Amino acid sequence: PDMYPGNCWAFKGSQGYLVVRLSMKIYPTAFTLEHIPKTLSPTGNITSAPRNFSVYGLDDEYQEEGKLLGEYVYDQEGEPLQMFPVMV
């Protein structure tokens, strides 16, 4: 509902996945990922930030395997909002 720390899509454990269903087919050129900066974190660290992640494209929600669009690393020392170009 807002951009305040703690109001996010949290995953239980060290792995998770997210599926975003769009109303029409698109051809993405990049993805962005945002996490709060260390300076706004109540603990002073952002160990909860995603580190390694992959993005897959699906033709529909019933597809078993998607097409790998890229594998990325979120830099916890970098900017809070980071952009990652489609690799494939």
OpenMM code with the backbone's topology and positions (N, CA, C; nanometers):
from openmm import Vec3, app, unit

residues = "PRO ASP MET TYR PRO GLY ASN CYS TRP ALA PHE LYS GLY SER GLN GLY TYR LEU VAL VAL ARG LEU SER MET LYS ILE TYR PRO THR ALA PHE THR LEU GLU HIS ILE PRO LYS THR LEU SER PRO THR GLY ASN ILE THR SER ALA PRO ARG ASN PHE SER VAL TYR GLY LEU ASP ASP GLU TYR GLN GLU GLU GLY LYS LEU LEU GLY GLU TYR VAL TYR ASP GLN GLU GLY GLU PRO LEU GLN MET PHE PRO VAL MET VAL".split()
positions = [
    Vec3(0.0805, -0.1219, 0.0000),
    Vec3(0.0000, 0.0000, 0.0000),
    Vec3(0.0839, 0.1272, 0.0000),
    Vec3(0.2091, 0.1170, 0.0398),
    Vec3(0.2962, 0.2347, 0.0450),
    Vec3(0.4408, 0.1897, 0.0339),
    Vec3(0.5321, 0.2838, 0.0484),
    Vec3(0.6746, 0.2540, 0.0322),
    Vec3(0.7504, 0.2528, 0.1646),
    Vec3(0.6808, 0.2358, 0.2763),
    Vec3(0.7465, 0.2374, 0.4064),
    Vec3(0.8123, 0.1028, 0.4365),
    Vec3(0.9255, 0.1032, 0.5079),
    Vec3(0.9931, -0.0222, 0.5425),
    Vec3(0.8979, -0.1191, 0.6119),
    Vec3(0.9042, -0.2448, 0.5706),
    Vec3(0.8192, -0.3476, 0.6286),
    Vec3(0.6936, -0.3765, 0.5489),
    Vec3(0.6517, -0.2852, 0.4614),
    Vec3(0.5350, -0.3063, 0.3765),
    Vec3(0.5835, -0.3538, 0.2399),
    Vec3(0.6088, -0.4830, 0.2305),
    Vec3(0.6708, -0.5363, 0.1091),
    Vec3(0.6177, -0.6761, 0.0819),
    Vec3(0.6661, -0.7370, -0.0245),
    Vec3(0.6374, -0.8769, -0.0530),
    Vec3(0.7447, -0.9580, 0.0165),
    Vec3(0.7150, -1.0078, 0.1324),
    Vec3(0.8127, -1.0858, 0.2083),
    Vec3(0.8010, -1.2334, 0.1709),
    Vec3(0.9143, -1.3012, 0.1661),
    Vec3(0.9193, -1.4443, 0.1402),
    Vec3(0.9640, -1.5140, 0.2675),
    Vec3(0.9010, -1.6258, 0.2987),
    Vec3(0.9406, -1.7045, 0.4141),
    Vec3(1.0602, -1.7903, 0.3733),
    Vec3(1.1664, -1.7876, 0.4515),
    Vec3(1.2843, -1.8668, 0.4200),
    Vec3(1.3803, -1.7925, 0.3294),
    Vec3(1.4726, -1.8675, 0.2722),
    Vec3(1.5773, -1.8054, 0.1908),
    Vec3(1.5474, -1.8093, 0.0409),
    Vec3(1.4381, -1.8733, 0.0008),
    Vec3(1.4023, -1.8795, -0.1405),
    Vec3(1.2539, -1.8547, -0.1574),
    Vec3(1.2173, -1.8050, -0.2740),
    Vec3(1.0774, -1.7828, -0.3038),
    Vec3(1.0604, -1.7505, -0.4506),
    Vec3(0.9364, -1.7356, -0.4915),
    Vec3(0.9115, -1.6958, -0.6292),
    Vec3(0.7870, -1.6091, -0.6344),
    Vec3(0.7790, -1.5330, -0.7392),
    Vec3(0.6694, -1.4399, -0.7603),
    Vec3(0.6280, -1.4495, -0.9060),
    Vec3(0.4987, -1.4580, -0.9309),
    Vec3(0.4463, -1.4602, -1.0669),
    Vec3(0.3607, -1.3361, -1.0846),
    Vec3(0.3873, -1.2612, -1.1913),
    Vec3(0.3094, -1.1421, -1.2238),
    Vec3(0.2358, -1.1717, -1.3538),
    Vec3(0.1039, -1.1664, -1.3477),
    Vec3(0.0226, -1.1918, -1.4665),
    Vec3(-0.0149, -1.0581, -1.5290),
    Vec3(0.0160, -1.0418, -1.6567),
    Vec3(-0.0142, -0.9189, -1.7291),
    Vec3(-0.1358, -0.9387, -1.8176),
    Vec3(-0.1994, -0.8309, -1.8554),
    Vec3(-0.3206, -0.8392, -1.9367),
    Vec3(-0.2914, -0.8632, -2.0845),
    Vec3(-0.1673, -0.8429, -2.1253),
    Vec3(-0.1308, -0.8659, -2.2644),
    Vec3(0.0157, -0.9087, -2.2728),
    Vec3(0.0531, -0.9659, -2.3849),
    Vec3(0.1900, -1.0119, -2.4062),
    Vec3(0.2819, -0.8918, -2.4246),
    Vec3(0.3973, -0.8968, -2.3595),
    Vec3(0.4966, -0.7906, -2.3734),
    Vec3(0.6328, -0.8511, -2.4048),
    Vec3(0.7240, -0.7691, -2.4478),
    Vec3(0.8627, -0.8075, -2.4699),
    Vec3(0.9486, -0.7153, -2.3839),
    Vec3(0.9786, -0.7565, -2.2609),
    Vec3(1.0520, -0.6686, -2.1693),
    Vec3(1.1950, -0.6460, -2.2156),
    Vec3(1.2474, -0.5301, -2.1814),
    Vec3(1.3866, -0.4983, -2.2122),
    Vec3(1.4706, -0.4877, -2.0843),
    Vec3(1.4029, -0.4700, -1.9695),
    Vec3(1.4738, -0.4585, -1.8423),
    Vec3(1.3760, -0.4824, -1.7272),
    Vec3(1.4324, -0.5088, -1.6105),
    Vec3(1.3558, -0.5271, -1.4878),
    Vec3(1.4172, -0.4382, -1.3806),
    Vec3(1.3364, -0.3937, -1.2873),
    Vec3(1.3900, -0.3178, -1.1747),
    Vec3(1.3523, -0.3877, -1.0456),
    Vec3(1.4401, -0.3741, -0.9483),
    Vec3(1.4187, -0.4300, -0.8158),
    Vec3(1.4571, -0.3229, -0.7154),
    Vec3(1.3698, -0.3002, -0.6180),
    Vec3(1.3966, -0.1970, -0.5179),
    Vec3(1.3882, -0.2576, -0.3780),
    Vec3(1.4814, -0.2186, -0.2932),
    Vec3(1.4825, -0.2587, -0.1528),
    Vec3(1.5196, -0.1350, -0.0730),
    Vec3(1.4745, -0.1284, 0.0520),
    Vec3(1.5083, -0.0093, 0.1307),
    Vec3(1.6596, 0.0013, 0.1476),
    Vec3(1.7134, 0.1221, 0.1539),
    Vec3(1.8570, 0.1384, 0.1766),
    Vec3(1.8919, 0.1093, 0.3227),
    Vec3(2.0176, 0.0811, 0.3471),
    Vec3(2.0647, 0.0542, 0.4834),
    Vec3(2.0309, 0.1689, 0.5773),
    Vec3(2.0347, 0.2897, 0.5265),
    Vec3(2.0111, 0.4068, 0.6127),
    Vec3(1.8684, 0.4128, 0.6653),
    Vec3(1.7728, 0.3497, 0.5978),
    Vec3(1.6340, 0.3481, 0.6441),
    Vec3(1.5969, 0.2201, 0.7184),
    Vec3(1.6875, 0.1236, 0.7183),
    Vec3(1.6597, -0.0032, 0.7843),
    Vec3(1.6694, 0.0136, 0.9360),
    Vec3(1.5691, -0.0341, 1.0111),
    Vec3(1.5738, -0.0223, 1.1575),
    Vec3(1.6969, -0.0893, 1.2199),
    Vec3(1.7487, -0.1946, 1.1538),
    Vec3(1.8654, -0.2658, 1.2072),
    Vec3(1.9974, -0.2152, 1.1503),
    Vec3(1.9902, -0.1302, 1.0490),
    Vec3(2.1127, -0.0795, 0.9868),
    Vec3(2.1720, -0.1735, 0.8837),
    Vec3(2.1030, -0.2841, 0.8541),
    Vec3(2.1506, -0.3743, 0.7481),
    Vec3(2.0319, -0.4147, 0.6615),
    Vec3(2.0635, -0.4703, 0.5467),
    Vec3(1.9579, -0.5142, 0.4547),
    Vec3(1.9855, -0.6582, 0.4112),
    Vec3(2.0140, -0.7430, 0.5083),
    Vec3(2.0399, -0.8836, 0.4767),
    Vec3(1.9166, -0.9529, 0.4205),
    Vec3(1.7987, -0.8933, 0.4377),
    Vec3(1.6765, -0.9510, 0.3815),
    Vec3(1.6610, -0.9212, 0.2327),
    Vec3(1.7463, -0.8352, 0.1791),
    Vec3(1.7374, -0.8018, 0.0365),
    Vec3(1.7701, -0.9240, -0.0483),
    Vec3(1.7006, -0.9392, -0.1614),
    Vec3(1.7344, -1.0507, -0.2496),
    Vec3(1.8771, -1.0353, -0.2997),
    Vec3(1.9440, -1.1448, -0.3191),
    Vec3(2.0812, -1.1405, -0.3680),
    Vec3(2.0842, -1.1906, -0.5117),
    Vec3(2.0764, -1.3203, -0.5288),
    Vec3(2.0759, -1.3800, -0.6620),
    Vec3(1.9316, -1.4080, -0.7018),
    Vec3(1.8952, -1.3672, -0.8236),
    Vec3(1.7599, -1.3970, -0.8699),
    Vec3(1.7583, -1.4157, -1.0208),
    Vec3(1.6606, -1.4904, -1.0658),
    Vec3(1.6418, -1.5192, -1.2079),
    Vec3(1.5038, -1.4710, -1.2490),
    Vec3(1.4908, -1.4334, -1.3753),
    Vec3(1.3622, -1.3908, -1.4293),
    Vec3(1.3308, -1.4797, -1.5496),
    Vec3(1.2074, -1.5323, -1.5488),
    Vec3(1.1606, -1.6190, -1.6564),
    Vec3(1.0369, -1.5573, -1.7191),
    Vec3(1.0199, -1.5797, -1.8470),
    Vec3(0.8997, -1.5369, -1.9173),
    Vec3(0.8113, -1.6577, -1.9444),
    Vec3(0.6812, -1.6427, -1.9217),
    Vec3(0.5846, -1.7496, -1.9471),
    Vec3(0.4824, -1.7022, -2.0493),
    Vec3(0.4358, -1.7930, -2.1327),
    Vec3(0.3296, -1.7595, -2.2273),
    Vec3(0.1934, -1.7575, -2.1591),
    Vec3(0.1763, -1.8432, -2.0571),
    Vec3(0.0522, -1.8446, -1.9795),
    Vec3(0.0810, -1.9007, -1.8410),
    Vec3(-0.0146, -1.8881, -1.7514),
    Vec3(0.0060, -1.9273, -1.6119),
    Vec3(0.0148, -2.0774, -1.5917),
    Vec3(-0.0200, -2.1555, -1.6924),
    Vec3(-0.0165, -2.3014, -1.6809),
    Vec3(0.1125, -2.3615, -1.7357),
    Vec3(0.1965, -2.2805, -1.7925),
    Vec3(0.3216, -2.3273, -1.8504),
    Vec3(0.4124, -2.3814, -1.7408),
    Vec3(0.4679, -2.5009, -1.7624),
    Vec3(0.5537, -2.5661, -1.6623),
    Vec3(0.6908, -2.5000, -1.6520),
    Vec3(0.7518, -2.4699, -1.7658),
    Vec3(0.8843, -2.4093, -1.7669),
    Vec3(0.8813, -2.2828, -1.8524),
    Vec3(0.9418, -2.1786, -1.8033),
    Vec3(0.9471, -2.0539, -1.8778),
    Vec3(1.0795, -2.0382, -1.9498),
    Vec3(1.0893, -1.9293, -2.0236),
    Vec3(1.2136, -1.8967, -2.0929),
    Vec3(1.2975, -1.8077, -2.0013),
    Vec3(1.4201, -1.8479, -1.9775),
    Vec3(1.5095, -1.7691, -1.8924),
    Vec3(1.5424, -1.6376, -1.9618),
    Vec3(1.5110, -1.5263, -1.8953),
    Vec3(1.5399, -1.3933, -1.9497),
    Vec3(1.6659, -1.3334, -1.8899),
    Vec3(1.7127, -1.3902, -1.7785),
    Vec3(1.8364, -1.3428, -1.7188),
    Vec3(1.8538, -1.3891, -1.5756),
    Vec3(1.9789, -1.3918, -1.5333),
    Vec3(2.0147, -1.4210, -1.3948),
    Vec3(2.0916, -1.3004, -1.3436),
    Vec3(2.0557, -1.2531, -1.2240),
    Vec3(2.1053, -1.1247, -1.1766),
    Vec3(2.1502, -1.1311, -1.0312),
    Vec3(2.2225, -1.0281, -0.9901),
    Vec3(2.2661, -1.0133, -0.8511),
    Vec3(2.2320, -0.8717, -0.8063),
    Vec3(2.1542, -0.8611, -0.6986),
    Vec3(2.1223, -0.7311, -0.6398),
    Vec3(2.2400, -0.6894, -0.5534),
    Vec3(2.2936, -0.5709, -0.5775),
    Vec3(2.4096, -0.5183, -0.5044),
    Vec3(2.3621, -0.4435, -0.3801),
    Vec3(2.3790, -0.5041, -0.2629),
    Vec3(2.3341, -0.4419, -0.1385),
    Vec3(2.4087, -0.3124, -0.1067),
    Vec3(2.5233, -0.2920, -0.1685),
    Vec3(2.5993, -0.1684, -0.1486),
    Vec3(2.5632, -0.0628, -0.2530),
    Vec3(2.4803, -0.1003, -0.3490),
    Vec3(2.4430, -0.0081, -0.4563),
    Vec3(2.3203, 0.0741, -0.4225),
    Vec3(2.2627, 0.1339, -0.5247),
    Vec3(2.1416, 0.2137, -0.5094),
    Vec3(2.0242, 0.1244, -0.4689),
    Vec3(1.9259, 0.1792, -0.3970),
    Vec3(1.8099, 0.0984, -0.3572),
    Vec3(1.7303, 0.0454, -0.4770),
    Vec3(1.7164, 0.1257, -0.5811),
    Vec3(1.6452, 0.0866, -0.7018),
    Vec3(1.7489, 0.0523, -0.8083),
    Vec3(1.7500, -0.0738, -0.8498),
    Vec3(1.8496, -0.1182, -0.9476),
    Vec3(1.7788, -0.1752, -1.0697),
    Vec3(1.8369, -0.1475, -1.1879),
    Vec3(1.7798, -0.1928, -1.3139),
    Vec3(1.8681, -0.3029, -1.3733),
    Vec3(1.8027, -0.4045, -1.4287),
    Vec3(1.8720, -0.5188, -1.4857),
    Vec3(1.8201, -0.5427, -1.6268),
    Vec3(1.9073, -0.5345, -1.7283),
    Vec3(1.8612, -0.5550, -1.8663),
    Vec3(1.8311, -0.7027, -1.8926),
    Vec3(1.7392, -0.7271, -1.9858),
    Vec3(1.7112, -0.8647, -2.0286),
    Vec3(1.8389, -0.9177, -2.0938),
    Vec3(1.8829, -1.0355, -2.0518),
    Vec3(2.0084, -1.0929, -2.1013),
    Vec3(1.9875, -1.1775, -2.2258),
    Vec3(1.8707, -1.2385, -2.2377),
    Vec3(1.8431, -1.3307, -2.3489),
    Vec3(1.7299, -1.2764, -2.4315),
] * unit.nanometer
topology = app.Topology()
chain = topology.addChain("A")
for resn in residues:
    res = topology.addResidue(resn, chain)
    for name in ("N", "CA", "C"):
        topology.addAtom(name, app.Element.getBySymbol(name[0]), res)
